[in-house]
């Protein structure tokens, strides 16, 4: 068996399809986001502008967050010391879970090391606890949700994206006595659209199903206190389990679920992805705690992000660029070919100092490859005009179609 040949072939397939991933070598400039320094392909650091970060509100640069992390570092040290049940539980963890439960109007919350882990661990554990459970999953759910459903080993039904009629067909066809769980997202990060949350909750009540919503691309950014789309649309009380991340709008790292204490206790007690992993460093938790508390009280960052997203969408459309319809802060630009998407990304970085990663399969379906821009409150109008001009020049250079 020639193992090296097999590995080489696997990588070569990615090169041949034009979707081999290259990680950029950068350092962000503290206090000056979205400015950063790129170290790849030239002598010394080159100044660039970051357009694809999920630190949507620049909270990873916020003075309150940095100060809280520095204080925790000097107070308790760097690491947590172990799993939550063996030495890794701290007062920071307890405080943050209380803040997150309050953010979503739930009785309890549970921290995980990432949003991926929180989805995988919770969904797989729930389905194992509920005998004969069937999970109804939106076709565009994140890979972590798909992994959790797969690891559960339960029956699943996939409904067409945001199609409540199809979802009801699937629910109605199921045995009324079978436990059911509807799993979906609030904001779909590659399309920038929003789920019909109340309509899905209506079906859950009609067919006695639990609801599980992934709010990772919405927490911090929507609602009067940053509780997400369920906060904005006054739907949180209708959702059984709300899952979120601490690594996007909150600017640090980690994941969590918020639910009633009974569900929290079950996941805490049964989920291997929670039980057997070292807990988040208290330094990270302290930073998130400061971020959550700030965004509960401040709408400045949310308002700035929404204004920036609207402005960039308008500029791209006016220039004839193929910006996709989006009702959220996500600004996707359709390319439709993996090699071409990477080519555009490479030119932007090398010639214009603009960093945006191409989004290829399996993150999006083949033939829908795109560039995904995430303008935030720190992106200026001048930055947007420079970006738009650069994209128009590249589109013309590569003989791509612009709208009249």
N, C-alpha and C positions, 0 to 999 in steps of 0.2 A: 504494500500500500504506500503510494507516494503522497504523503500528507502535504508536503510543501507545494506540490503541483495543484492539489485540490484548493489550497488556500489562495494560490496565485490566480487560479481560474475564477474564484469567487470575486476577487478584487478586479480582475480584468473585465468581468461582466459589467461592473459598475462603470468602469472607464468607457466601455463600448457604448453603454446607454447614455453617457453624458451626465451621470448623476453621482459620480464619485465626490465625496464631501471633503472640503478643505477647510480647516479651522484657522481663523485669522489670529495673528499674534499681536495683541494690542494691550495697552493700559489706558484706562479711563483717567481723565484729569479731575481729581476731587474738587468739587465746588464749581466746575466749569462744564458739566454735562450739557449737551451731547458731544463735547470735544474730547478727543482721545489721541493717543499716539500709536502708530502702527510700526511694527518692527520687521515686517516681512518684505523681502525683495528689494531692499535699498540699504544704503549705509546710514545707520542711525535712525532714530524715531522720526516718522513723518506725521505731521498733524492731519487728522481726519475728522469727519463728522459722522456720528453713529445714528443710523436711521432705522435700525431693526431690533433694538433692545426691548425686552419685556419689562424693564424697569420703567414702566409707563409714565410714572409721575415723578421720576428722578428722586424717589425717597431714599434710594441707596446712597445718595449724596447729601441728604438733609442733615443739617447741623445737629438737630435733636437726636437723630438716629445714631450718628457717629459718636456723639457725646455719651449716649446711654451705653453703647458698646464698650467705649473706653473705660467708663466707670465700672461696668461689670467685670471687665478683664482685670482691673486692678483690685477689685473687691473679692472675686471668687476664683480667678484663674481662667485658663483657656478652655478646658474640656469639661464634659459633664460627669465623667467618671464611670459611665456604664449604661446599662439599660435602665428604664424607668423603675423597674421593680428591684434592681440591684444597684443602688448607689447613684443612679442617674436622674433622680427626681429632685428638682430644686424649687425654691419659692418663685423663681422667675417662670418656670413652666406652669405652676399652679395659677399665677396671676394672669398669664397670657390666655390660658384656657378659659378663665372667667371672662376676660375681655372679649374673646371671640364668641362665647356663648351669648353674651349681652349684645354683641354686634348683630347677631342674627335672631335675637329674640327667642333663644332656645335655653333649655335647662342646663345643658352641658356641652363640652367640646373636648376634642382629643387631638393632641399634636402628633405629627409624623415627621419623618426626616425629609420628605418631599411630597409634592402634589401627586406624583406618579405612585408613590408608595401608599398614600392615603386612599387613592382610588382602587388600586390593586388589592390592598389588604382588606378594605371595607367591603367591597363588592363580593370578593371571593368568600369572605367569612359569613356575610349575611346569607348568601345562598346555601351555604352548608348548614347553617343553623335552622333555616326554614325548610321543612321536609317537602321535597318535590317542587321546590321553587322554580318558577319560570321568570326569566328576566326579559323585559321588552326594551330593546336598545335602539336609539337613533342611529341610522347608518353612518353618520359623520362623527360619532363619538370618538374621543381621543383614544390613542393606542393604550393608555394606562387603564381606561375603562374596559376596553376590549380584553386586555390581559386579565383583569380581575374577573370578568365573566367567564373567560376560558378556564382560568384556574379554579373557578368554583365547580366546574364539571357539571353544571346544571343545564337544563333546556333553555334555549334562548330564541327569541323572535326579534328579527330586525325590521324596524319600520322605516319607510321612506322619510327622508330628512324633513322634519317639522310638519309631517303630514298626519294630522290628527284623525282624519277619516281612515287612513290605513291602520293607524294604531288601534282605533276602535274595532276595526274588522278583526285584528289579531286578538284583542282582548275578549271579544264576544265569542270567538271560536274556542276559547280555553274553558276547561272545566271550572265551574264557579267555586269549587272548594279548594282549588290549587292556590298556594301562596303566589302572589305576583309582585314584581318590582319593576317600575318604569324608571329607566336610567337615561338621562339626557343632560345637555349642557344649556347654560343660559346664553352666553355669547360663544359662537363658533369662530375660532381664532383665524381660520384660513379664509372664510367667507365674509366674516364681519357681520353676520346676521344674528337674530335673536329668536329664541324658542317661544312658542305660544304657551307660556307657563300656565295661565289660568285655565286654558282649554284642556291642557294635559291633566291638570289637577281635577277638573270636572270629571274626566274619564276615570281617573284613579278612584275618586269617590264612588262613581257609578259601579265600577267593577271590583271594588274593595282591594285596590292595589296600593302598595307603598310607593313613595316617590323619592328619587335620589337625583339631585341636581349638582352638576359640576359648575361652579361659579369662578373658576380660576382666572378667567379673562375679564371678570367683572368686579370682584371684590376690591374695595378701595376706590373704585372709579364711578360707581353708579349708586344712586340713593342718597338721601340727605346725610347719612352717616357713613357712606361707603360700604354698605352691606351687600351691594351687588344689584343685579336686575330684580331679584326677589324683594329687595328693600325698596327699590324705585317703584316697582309695580304693586307693592303691598301684598306680596304673595308668600312671604317667608313662613307665615303661620300655617300655610297649606302644604308645605313641603316637609317630609319626614326627616330627610337627611340632606344637609347642605355641605358640600365639600369645597374647599378653597385652597389657595396657595399663599405662601408668605414670601415667595421669590419673585413676584411680578410687581403689582402696584405697591405692595408694602416694602419692596426693595431689598429684602434680605434673603432668607432661605427657609424652606420647610413647607409642610402641608398640614391640613387639619380637616376634621369633620365637626359639624355642630348638629345636635339632635337632642331628643329627650334623654334623661339620665339612664333609662333602662337600655336603650340602644347603645349609648356610649359605654356602659358597663360591659355589655356583651362583646363589643369589638375590643375593648381594652383587655378583656379576659381571654379571648379566643384567637385573635388575629396574630399569626406568626410574624407578620411584617411590622407589628408594633412590639410584641413581646421580646423578640430576639435580636433587636438592633439597638446600638448605642443611641441614646437620646441626643437631641439637638444640643449643641454647646450653649450654656447659659449666656455667653456673649452674644450669640445670634438671637436668642430668645429676647434678651434685653433690647436689642435693636428693633425687633419686630414690635415689641410692646410699646416702644416710643412711637413707632410709625402708626400703629393701629389707633392709639390714643389721639395722635395728631389729626389723622384723617377723619376720625369721628367728629371732630370739632371744626375742621377746616374744609371748605369747598373750593378754595382758591386753586389748588392743583387740579381738581376735577374740571373746573370751569376752563382753565387754561388748556387742558388737554383736548376738551371737546372743541374749543375754538380753533386750535391748531389743526385738528383732524379735518374740520369743515373747510378751513382755508386751503389745505393741501389738496383735498378732493376737488375743490373748485378750480384750482390752478391746473391740475392735471387734465381735467375734463376740457377746460378752455383751450389747452394746448393740443387737444385731439388724441391724447394718450389713452390707452384702453383700461382705465381705472374701473374696477368691478363695483357693482352696487354694494353698498355697505351702510348699515344704519348705526354703526358704532365707531369706535376710535380706530379700528383696523382699516388700513388703506391698501388693498391688494391691487396690483397691476398685472394684468394677464399677459403672459408671453406664449404659453402653449407648447414649448419645446425645451427639454432639459439643457441641451448644449447651448442653446441661444440664451436661456436665462442665466447660465453661468458666465457666458461671454459678456453679457451686459453688466453683470455684477463685477466682473474682473476689470472692465474698462472704467466703470465708475470709481473703483478703488484706486487703480493705477494712475488715471489721468485727472480725476476730479476730486480725489480725497473723500469720496462718499462711500460709506460702508453699509451695504444692504445684502443680506444673504439670499441666494436663490432658493426657492422652496420647490422641491421636486418630490417624486414618488419615493417612499410610500406615504409621506406626509400629506400629499394631495394626489388625486387620481392621475394616471398618465394622461398626457394631453392637456392638462390644466396647470402646468408649471407656471410659476408666477414670482414676482418680487413682492415682498410684504413690508410696507412701511408703517412705522408706529410713531407718528409725530406726537410730541409731548409739550408740556407747558414751556420748556426751555428752547424749543425749536423756533427760531425767529422767522419773520416774513422774508428777510433777505436770504436765509438758508433755503427756504422753500422755493424761492424764485431761481436761485442757483441750481437747485436740484432739478427743477422742471426744465430749465434750459439745457442742462446736461443730458437729460433723458431724451429730449427732442432731437438733439444733435446725434446721439447714439442711434435712435430709431431711424433717422435719415441715413446715417452711415451704413447701417446694416440692411437698409432698404425694407424696413418694416412699415406696415400701414398705419398712417395717422388718420383720424377722422377729419372730415372736411370742416 
